[in-house]
Amino acid sequence: MLRAARAVLYAVVPAEAVLAVLFVSGVPLPHPVIVAAEAIVTAVLVLEGVVAARLYRAARRTGAGRLAALRAIVAGLVPAKVRRFMGFDTKGAVSLVLWLGRRRHGVPPGATAVSYSGAQTATMMLFLFAMVVELVGAEIVLRAFGAPAVVRNVVLVIDAYSILAVLAVVAACITRPHVITADEVRVRYGAFFDLRVPRRQIAAVRRVRNYNEERLITVKDDRLGIAVAAQTNLVLELTEPITAVRPLGRHAEVRTIRIYADTPAIALAALTPLPGPASRPEPASRA
C-alpha cells in the first residue's frame, strides 16, 4: 500500500497542476472531466490518509513523539530526493526573506562569516536580466501570433518560476556564507550543500589558485570540491575522513576539502590558531 500511495502521488500531483493552470487560464473544462478529477482526488486523499494513519501508529508504537511520528509520515510517503528538492525550495524562500531583511543565516555571535558569492553574483544578475527580457519578449511574440491564453499563461508561469528560482539561489548564496567558529567550520553553498567540520579534525589549511574546477560540487576519491565560478582558493586537510552529503542525498567520505572565499586571507586568519601561552617565548631574565 505504501508503494501504491507513492506512485499515486507521482501521477496525481502533476495532473492536478495541469488542471490548476487550465482553470486559472479560464479554459472551460467539460463537466465529466471535473467530476472524474474530483473522484480521483477523493480516492487519493482516502488512500494517503489510510497510509499516513498506519505510519503514524507504527511510529508511536516504537515510542516516537507526535512530531517525530509526523516526520515519519513524510519520510514514508515522500521519496528522499523529492524531500530534498522541497527543502531547497523552502530554504530558498527563507533566504529571500533574509536577503530583503539584510540578515544572514547560521552566523552566531563571535563567528567569522566568509562570503563566497562575490565571484558569481554579477554574472547571475546578468543572467536574471536576460530571463526577464525573455519573459517579456515571449509574451509579446505569443500575443502577436495570437496564441491562446492558456499557452501564454503556462509560459508566463514557467518563466516567472525560473526567475524566482534564480533569485532564491542568489539570495541563498549571499545569506548562507561559510561560518568559522571556535568549534567548527561550516562549509556551505546556498541551500544545496552544508557540511560541518570540527576544528579538531582540521590538520592544515592553505591557499591555492584553482580556476579549472569542473563542476559546482565534485567528489573524486576522498577529495571534495565546492567551486564558485569554477574557482577554489582554500584547501582544508583533515586528520580523518568526514561524511559529506551531496545535494541529492548521496554520501561520500572525504579527507580534503577545496572551497572558495571572496577574502581568503580573512578565512585563513580565522582558521590559523594563535600561539598559546606555552608556545610564546619567555622574557630573558636580567642578571
C-alpha positions as CSV (number, residue, x, y, z in Angstrom):
1,M,0.0,0.0,0.0
2,L,2.9,2.4,0.7
3,R,4.3,1.8,-2.8
4,A,0.8,2.5,-4.3
5,A,0.5,5.7,-2.3
6,R,3.9,7.0,-3.6
7,A,3.0,6.0,-7.2
8,V,-0.3,7.8,-6.9
9,L,1.4,10.9,-5.7
10,Y,3.8,10.9,-8.6
11,A,0.8,10.7,-11.0
12,V,-1.8,12.9,-9.4
13,V,0.3,15.9,-8.4
14,P,1.4,16.8,-12.0
15,A,-2.1,16.2,-13.2
16,E,-3.6,18.5,-10.6
17,A,-1.0,21.1,-11.5
18,V,-2.1,21.0,-15.2
19,L,-5.8,21.3,-14.2
20,A,-5.0,24.2,-12.0
21,V,-3.2,26.0,-14.8
22,L,-6.1,25.4,-17.1
23,F,-8.6,26.6,-14.5
24,V,-6.6,29.8,-13.8
25,S,-6.3,30.4,-17.6
26,G,-10.1,30.4,-17.9
27,V,-10.2,27.3,-20.1
28,P,-13.7,25.7,-19.8
29,L,-13.5,22.1,-18.7
30,P,-16.2,19.6,-19.5
31,H,-18.3,18.6,-16.5
32,P,-17.4,14.9,-16.7
33,V,-13.7,15.8,-16.5
34,I,-14.3,17.9,-13.4
35,V,-16.4,15.1,-11.8
36,A,-13.7,12.5,-12.6
37,A,-10.9,14.7,-11.3
38,E,-12.9,15.2,-8.0
39,A,-13.5,11.5,-7.7
40,I,-9.8,10.7,-8.2
41,V,-8.7,13.3,-5.8
42,T,-11.1,12.0,-3.1
43,A,-9.8,8.4,-3.7
44,V,-6.2,9.6,-3.4
45,L,-6.9,11.5,-0.2
46,V,-8.5,8.4,1.3
47,L,-5.5,6.2,0.3
48,E,-3.0,8.7,1.6
49,G,-4.9,9.2,4.8
50,V,-5.0,5.4,5.5
51,V,-1.3,5.0,4.8
52,A,-0.5,8.1,6.9
53,A,-2.5,6.7,9.8
54,R,-0.7,3.4,9.6
55,L,2.7,5.1,9.6
56,Y,1.7,7.3,12.5
57,R,0.6,4.4,14.6
58,A,3.7,2.4,13.8
59,A,5.9,5.3,14.8
60,R,4.0,5.9,18.0
61,R,4.2,2.2,18.9
62,T,8.0,2.5,18.8
63,G,8.0,5.3,21.3
64,A,8.3,8.2,19.0
65,G,6.7,11.5,19.9
66,R,4.0,13.2,17.9
67,L,6.3,15.4,16.0
68,A,8.7,12.5,15.2
69,A,5.6,10.4,14.1
70,L,4.6,13.2,11.7
71,R,8.1,13.3,10.3
72,A,7.9,9.5,9.9
73,I,4.8,10.0,7.7
74,V,6.6,12.5,5.5
75,A,9.6,10.2,5.3
76,G,7.4,7.2,4.4
77,L,5.2,8.9,1.8
78,V,7.6,11.3,0.1
79,P,10.8,9.9,-1.5
80,A,14.1,11.3,-0.2
81,K,15.1,13.1,-3.4
82,V,11.7,14.8,-3.5
83,R,12.1,15.9,0.1
84,R,15.5,17.3,-0.7
85,F,14.0,19.4,-3.6
86,M,11.3,20.6,-1.3
87,G,13.9,21.6,1.2
88,F,15.8,23.5,-1.5
89,D,12.6,25.5,-2.3
90,T,11.9,26.2,1.4
91,K,15.4,27.3,2.2
92,G,15.4,29.5,-1.0
93,A,12.2,31.2,0.1
94,V,13.6,31.8,3.6
95,S,16.8,33.1,2.0
96,L,14.8,35.7,0.0
97,V,13.2,37.0,3.2
98,L,16.6,37.1,4.9
99,W,18.1,38.9,1.9
100,L,15.4,41.5,2.0
101,G,15.9,42.0,5.7
102,R,19.7,42.2,5.3
103,R,20.3,39.3,7.6
104,R,22.3,36.1,7.4
105,H,21.5,32.5,8.4
106,G,23.5,30.5,10.8
107,V,26.1,33.0,11.9
108,P,26.3,33.1,15.7
109,P,27.8,36.0,17.6
110,G,31.6,35.9,17.6
111,A,31.8,33.7,14.4
112,T,33.6,34.7,11.2
113,A,31.3,34.8,8.2
114,V,33.2,34.0,5.0
115,S,31.3,35.1,1.9
116,Y,31.8,33.3,-1.4
117,S,29.1,34.8,-3.7
118,G,31.1,37.7,-5.0
119,A,32.6,35.8,-7.9
120,Q,29.2,34.8,-9.3
121,T,26.6,37.4,-8.2
122,A,27.2,39.8,-11.1
123,T,27.1,37.0,-13.7
124,M,23.8,35.6,-12.2
125,M,22.3,39.1,-12.2
126,L,23.0,39.5,-15.9
127,F,21.5,36.0,-16.4
128,L,18.5,37.1,-14.4
129,F,18.1,40.3,-16.5
130,A,18.2,38.2,-19.7
131,M,15.5,35.9,-18.3
132,V,13.3,38.9,-17.6
133,V,13.8,40.2,-21.1
134,E,13.0,36.7,-22.4
135,L,9.8,36.6,-20.4
136,V,8.6,40.0,-21.8
137,G,9.7,39.0,-25.3
138,A,7.9,35.7,-25.2
139,E,4.7,37.4,-24.1
140,I,4.9,39.9,-27.0
141,V,5.6,37.2,-29.6
142,L,2.9,34.9,-28.4
143,R,0.3,37.8,-28.4
144,A,1.5,38.8,-31.9
145,F,0.9,35.3,-33.2
146,G,-2.5,35.0,-31.5
147,A,-1.5,32.3,-29.1
148,P,-4.4,31.2,-26.8
149,A,-4.4,32.4,-23.2
150,V,-3.6,29.0,-21.8
151,V,-0.4,28.8,-23.7
152,R,0.7,32.3,-22.7
153,N,-0.2,31.7,-19.1
154,V,1.8,28.4,-19.0
155,V,4.8,30.1,-20.5
156,L,4.4,33.0,-18.0
157,V,4.2,30.7,-15.0
158,I,7.3,28.7,-16.1
159,D,9.3,31.9,-16.8
160,A,8.3,33.5,-13.6
161,Y,9.1,30.5,-11.5
162,S,12.5,30.3,-13.2
163,I,13.2,33.9,-12.3
164,L,12.2,33.3,-8.7
165,A,14.4,30.2,-8.5
166,V,17.4,32.1,-9.7
167,L,16.7,34.9,-7.2
168,A,16.5,32.3,-4.5
169,V,19.8,30.8,-5.5
170,V,21.4,34.3,-5.4
171,A,19.8,35.1,-2.0
172,A,20.8,31.7,-0.5
173,C,24.5,32.1,-1.5
174,I,24.6,35.6,0.0
175,T,22.7,34.9,3.2
176,R,24.4,31.5,3.9
177,P,28.1,32.1,3.9
178,H,30.8,29.7,5.2
179,V,31.0,30.1,9.0
180,I,34.1,29.7,11.2
181,T,33.7,29.3,14.9
182,A,35.9,28.2,17.7
183,D,34.5,24.6,17.4
184,E,33.8,24.0,13.8
185,V,33.9,25.2,10.2
186,R,30.6,25.2,8.4
187,V,31.2,24.8,4.6
188,R,28.1,25.8,2.5
189,Y,26.9,26.5,-0.9
190,G,23.5,28.3,-0.7
191,A,20.7,25.9,0.0
192,F,22.3,23.0,-1.7
193,F,25.2,22.0,0.5
194,D,26.0,22.2,4.2
195,L,28.9,20.4,5.9
196,R,30.1,20.9,9.5
197,V,33.8,20.2,10.0
198,P,35.0,20.1,13.7
199,R,38.1,22.2,14.1
200,R,39.9,19.4,15.9
201,Q,39.8,17.4,12.6
202,I,41.5,20.1,10.5
203,A,45.2,19.3,10.2
204,A,46.2,22.1,7.8
205,V,44.8,25.0,5.8
206,R,46.5,26.5,2.8
207,R,45.7,28.9,-0.1
208,V,45.6,27.8,-3.7
209,R,44.5,29.2,-7.0
210,N,42.4,26.8,-9.0
211,Y,40.4,28.2,-12.0
212,N,39.5,24.9,-13.7
213,E,37.0,23.3,-11.3
214,E,34.8,21.0,-13.5
215,R,31.5,21.2,-11.6
216,L,29.9,23.1,-8.7
217,I,30.3,20.2,-6.3
218,T,32.7,17.4,-7.1
219,V,33.9,14.3,-5.2
220,K,36.9,12.4,-6.5
221,D,38.5,9.7,-4.4
222,D,38.5,11.4,-1.0
223,R,38.7,15.0,-2.2
224,L,35.7,17.3,-2.1
225,G,35.4,20.5,-4.1
226,I,32.8,23.2,-3.7
227,A,33.6,25.7,-6.5
228,V,32.2,29.2,-7.3
229,A,32.6,30.3,-10.9
230,A,34.9,27.3,-11.5
231,Q,37.2,28.6,-8.8
232,T,38.6,27.4,-5.4
233,N,41.2,29.1,-3.3
234,L,41.4,27.4,0.0
235,V,42.2,23.8,0.9
236,L,41.3,22.1,4.2
237,E,43.3,18.9,5.0
238,L,41.6,16.7,7.6
239,T,43.1,14.3,10.1
240,E,40.4,11.7,9.4
241,P,37.6,11.2,6.9
242,I,34.3,13.0,7.3
243,T,31.0,12.2,5.7
244,A,29.7,14.8,3.3
245,V,26.1,14.6,2.0
246,R,25.8,15.7,-1.7
247,P,22.8,17.8,-2.9
248,L,20.7,14.8,-3.9
249,G,21.5,12.8,-0.8
250,R,24.5,10.7,-1.8
251,H,27.1,10.2,0.9
252,A,30.9,10.4,0.4
253,E,33.9,10.1,2.8
254,V,36.4,12.9,2.2
255,R,39.7,14.0,3.8
256,T,40.4,17.0,1.6
257,I,38.0,19.9,1.0
258,R,38.5,22.7,-1.5
259,I,36.4,25.8,-1.2
260,Y,36.2,29.3,-2.5
261,A,36.2,32.5,-0.4
262,D,35.9,36.1,-1.5
263,T,38.5,37.1,1.0
264,P,40.7,34.0,1.6
265,A,43.1,36.0,3.8
266,I,40.3,36.6,6.4
267,A,39.3,32.9,6.3
268,L,42.9,31.8,6.6
269,A,43.5,34.1,9.6
270,A,40.3,32.8,11.3
271,L,41.4,29.2,10.7
272,T,45.0,29.7,11.8
273,P,45.2,29.3,15.6
274,L,47.1,31.9,17.6
275,P,50.1,30.7,19.6
276,G,49.1,29.7,23.1
277,P,50.8,31.0,26.2
278,A,53.0,27.9,26.4
279,S,54.4,28.5,22.9
280,R,55.2,32.2,23.5
281,P,58.9,32.9,24.2
282,E,59.6,33.8,27.8
283,P,61.3,37.1,28.5
284,A,65.0,37.0,29.1
285,S,66.0,37.1,32.8
286,R,68.0,40.0,33.9
287,A,71.4,39.3,35.5
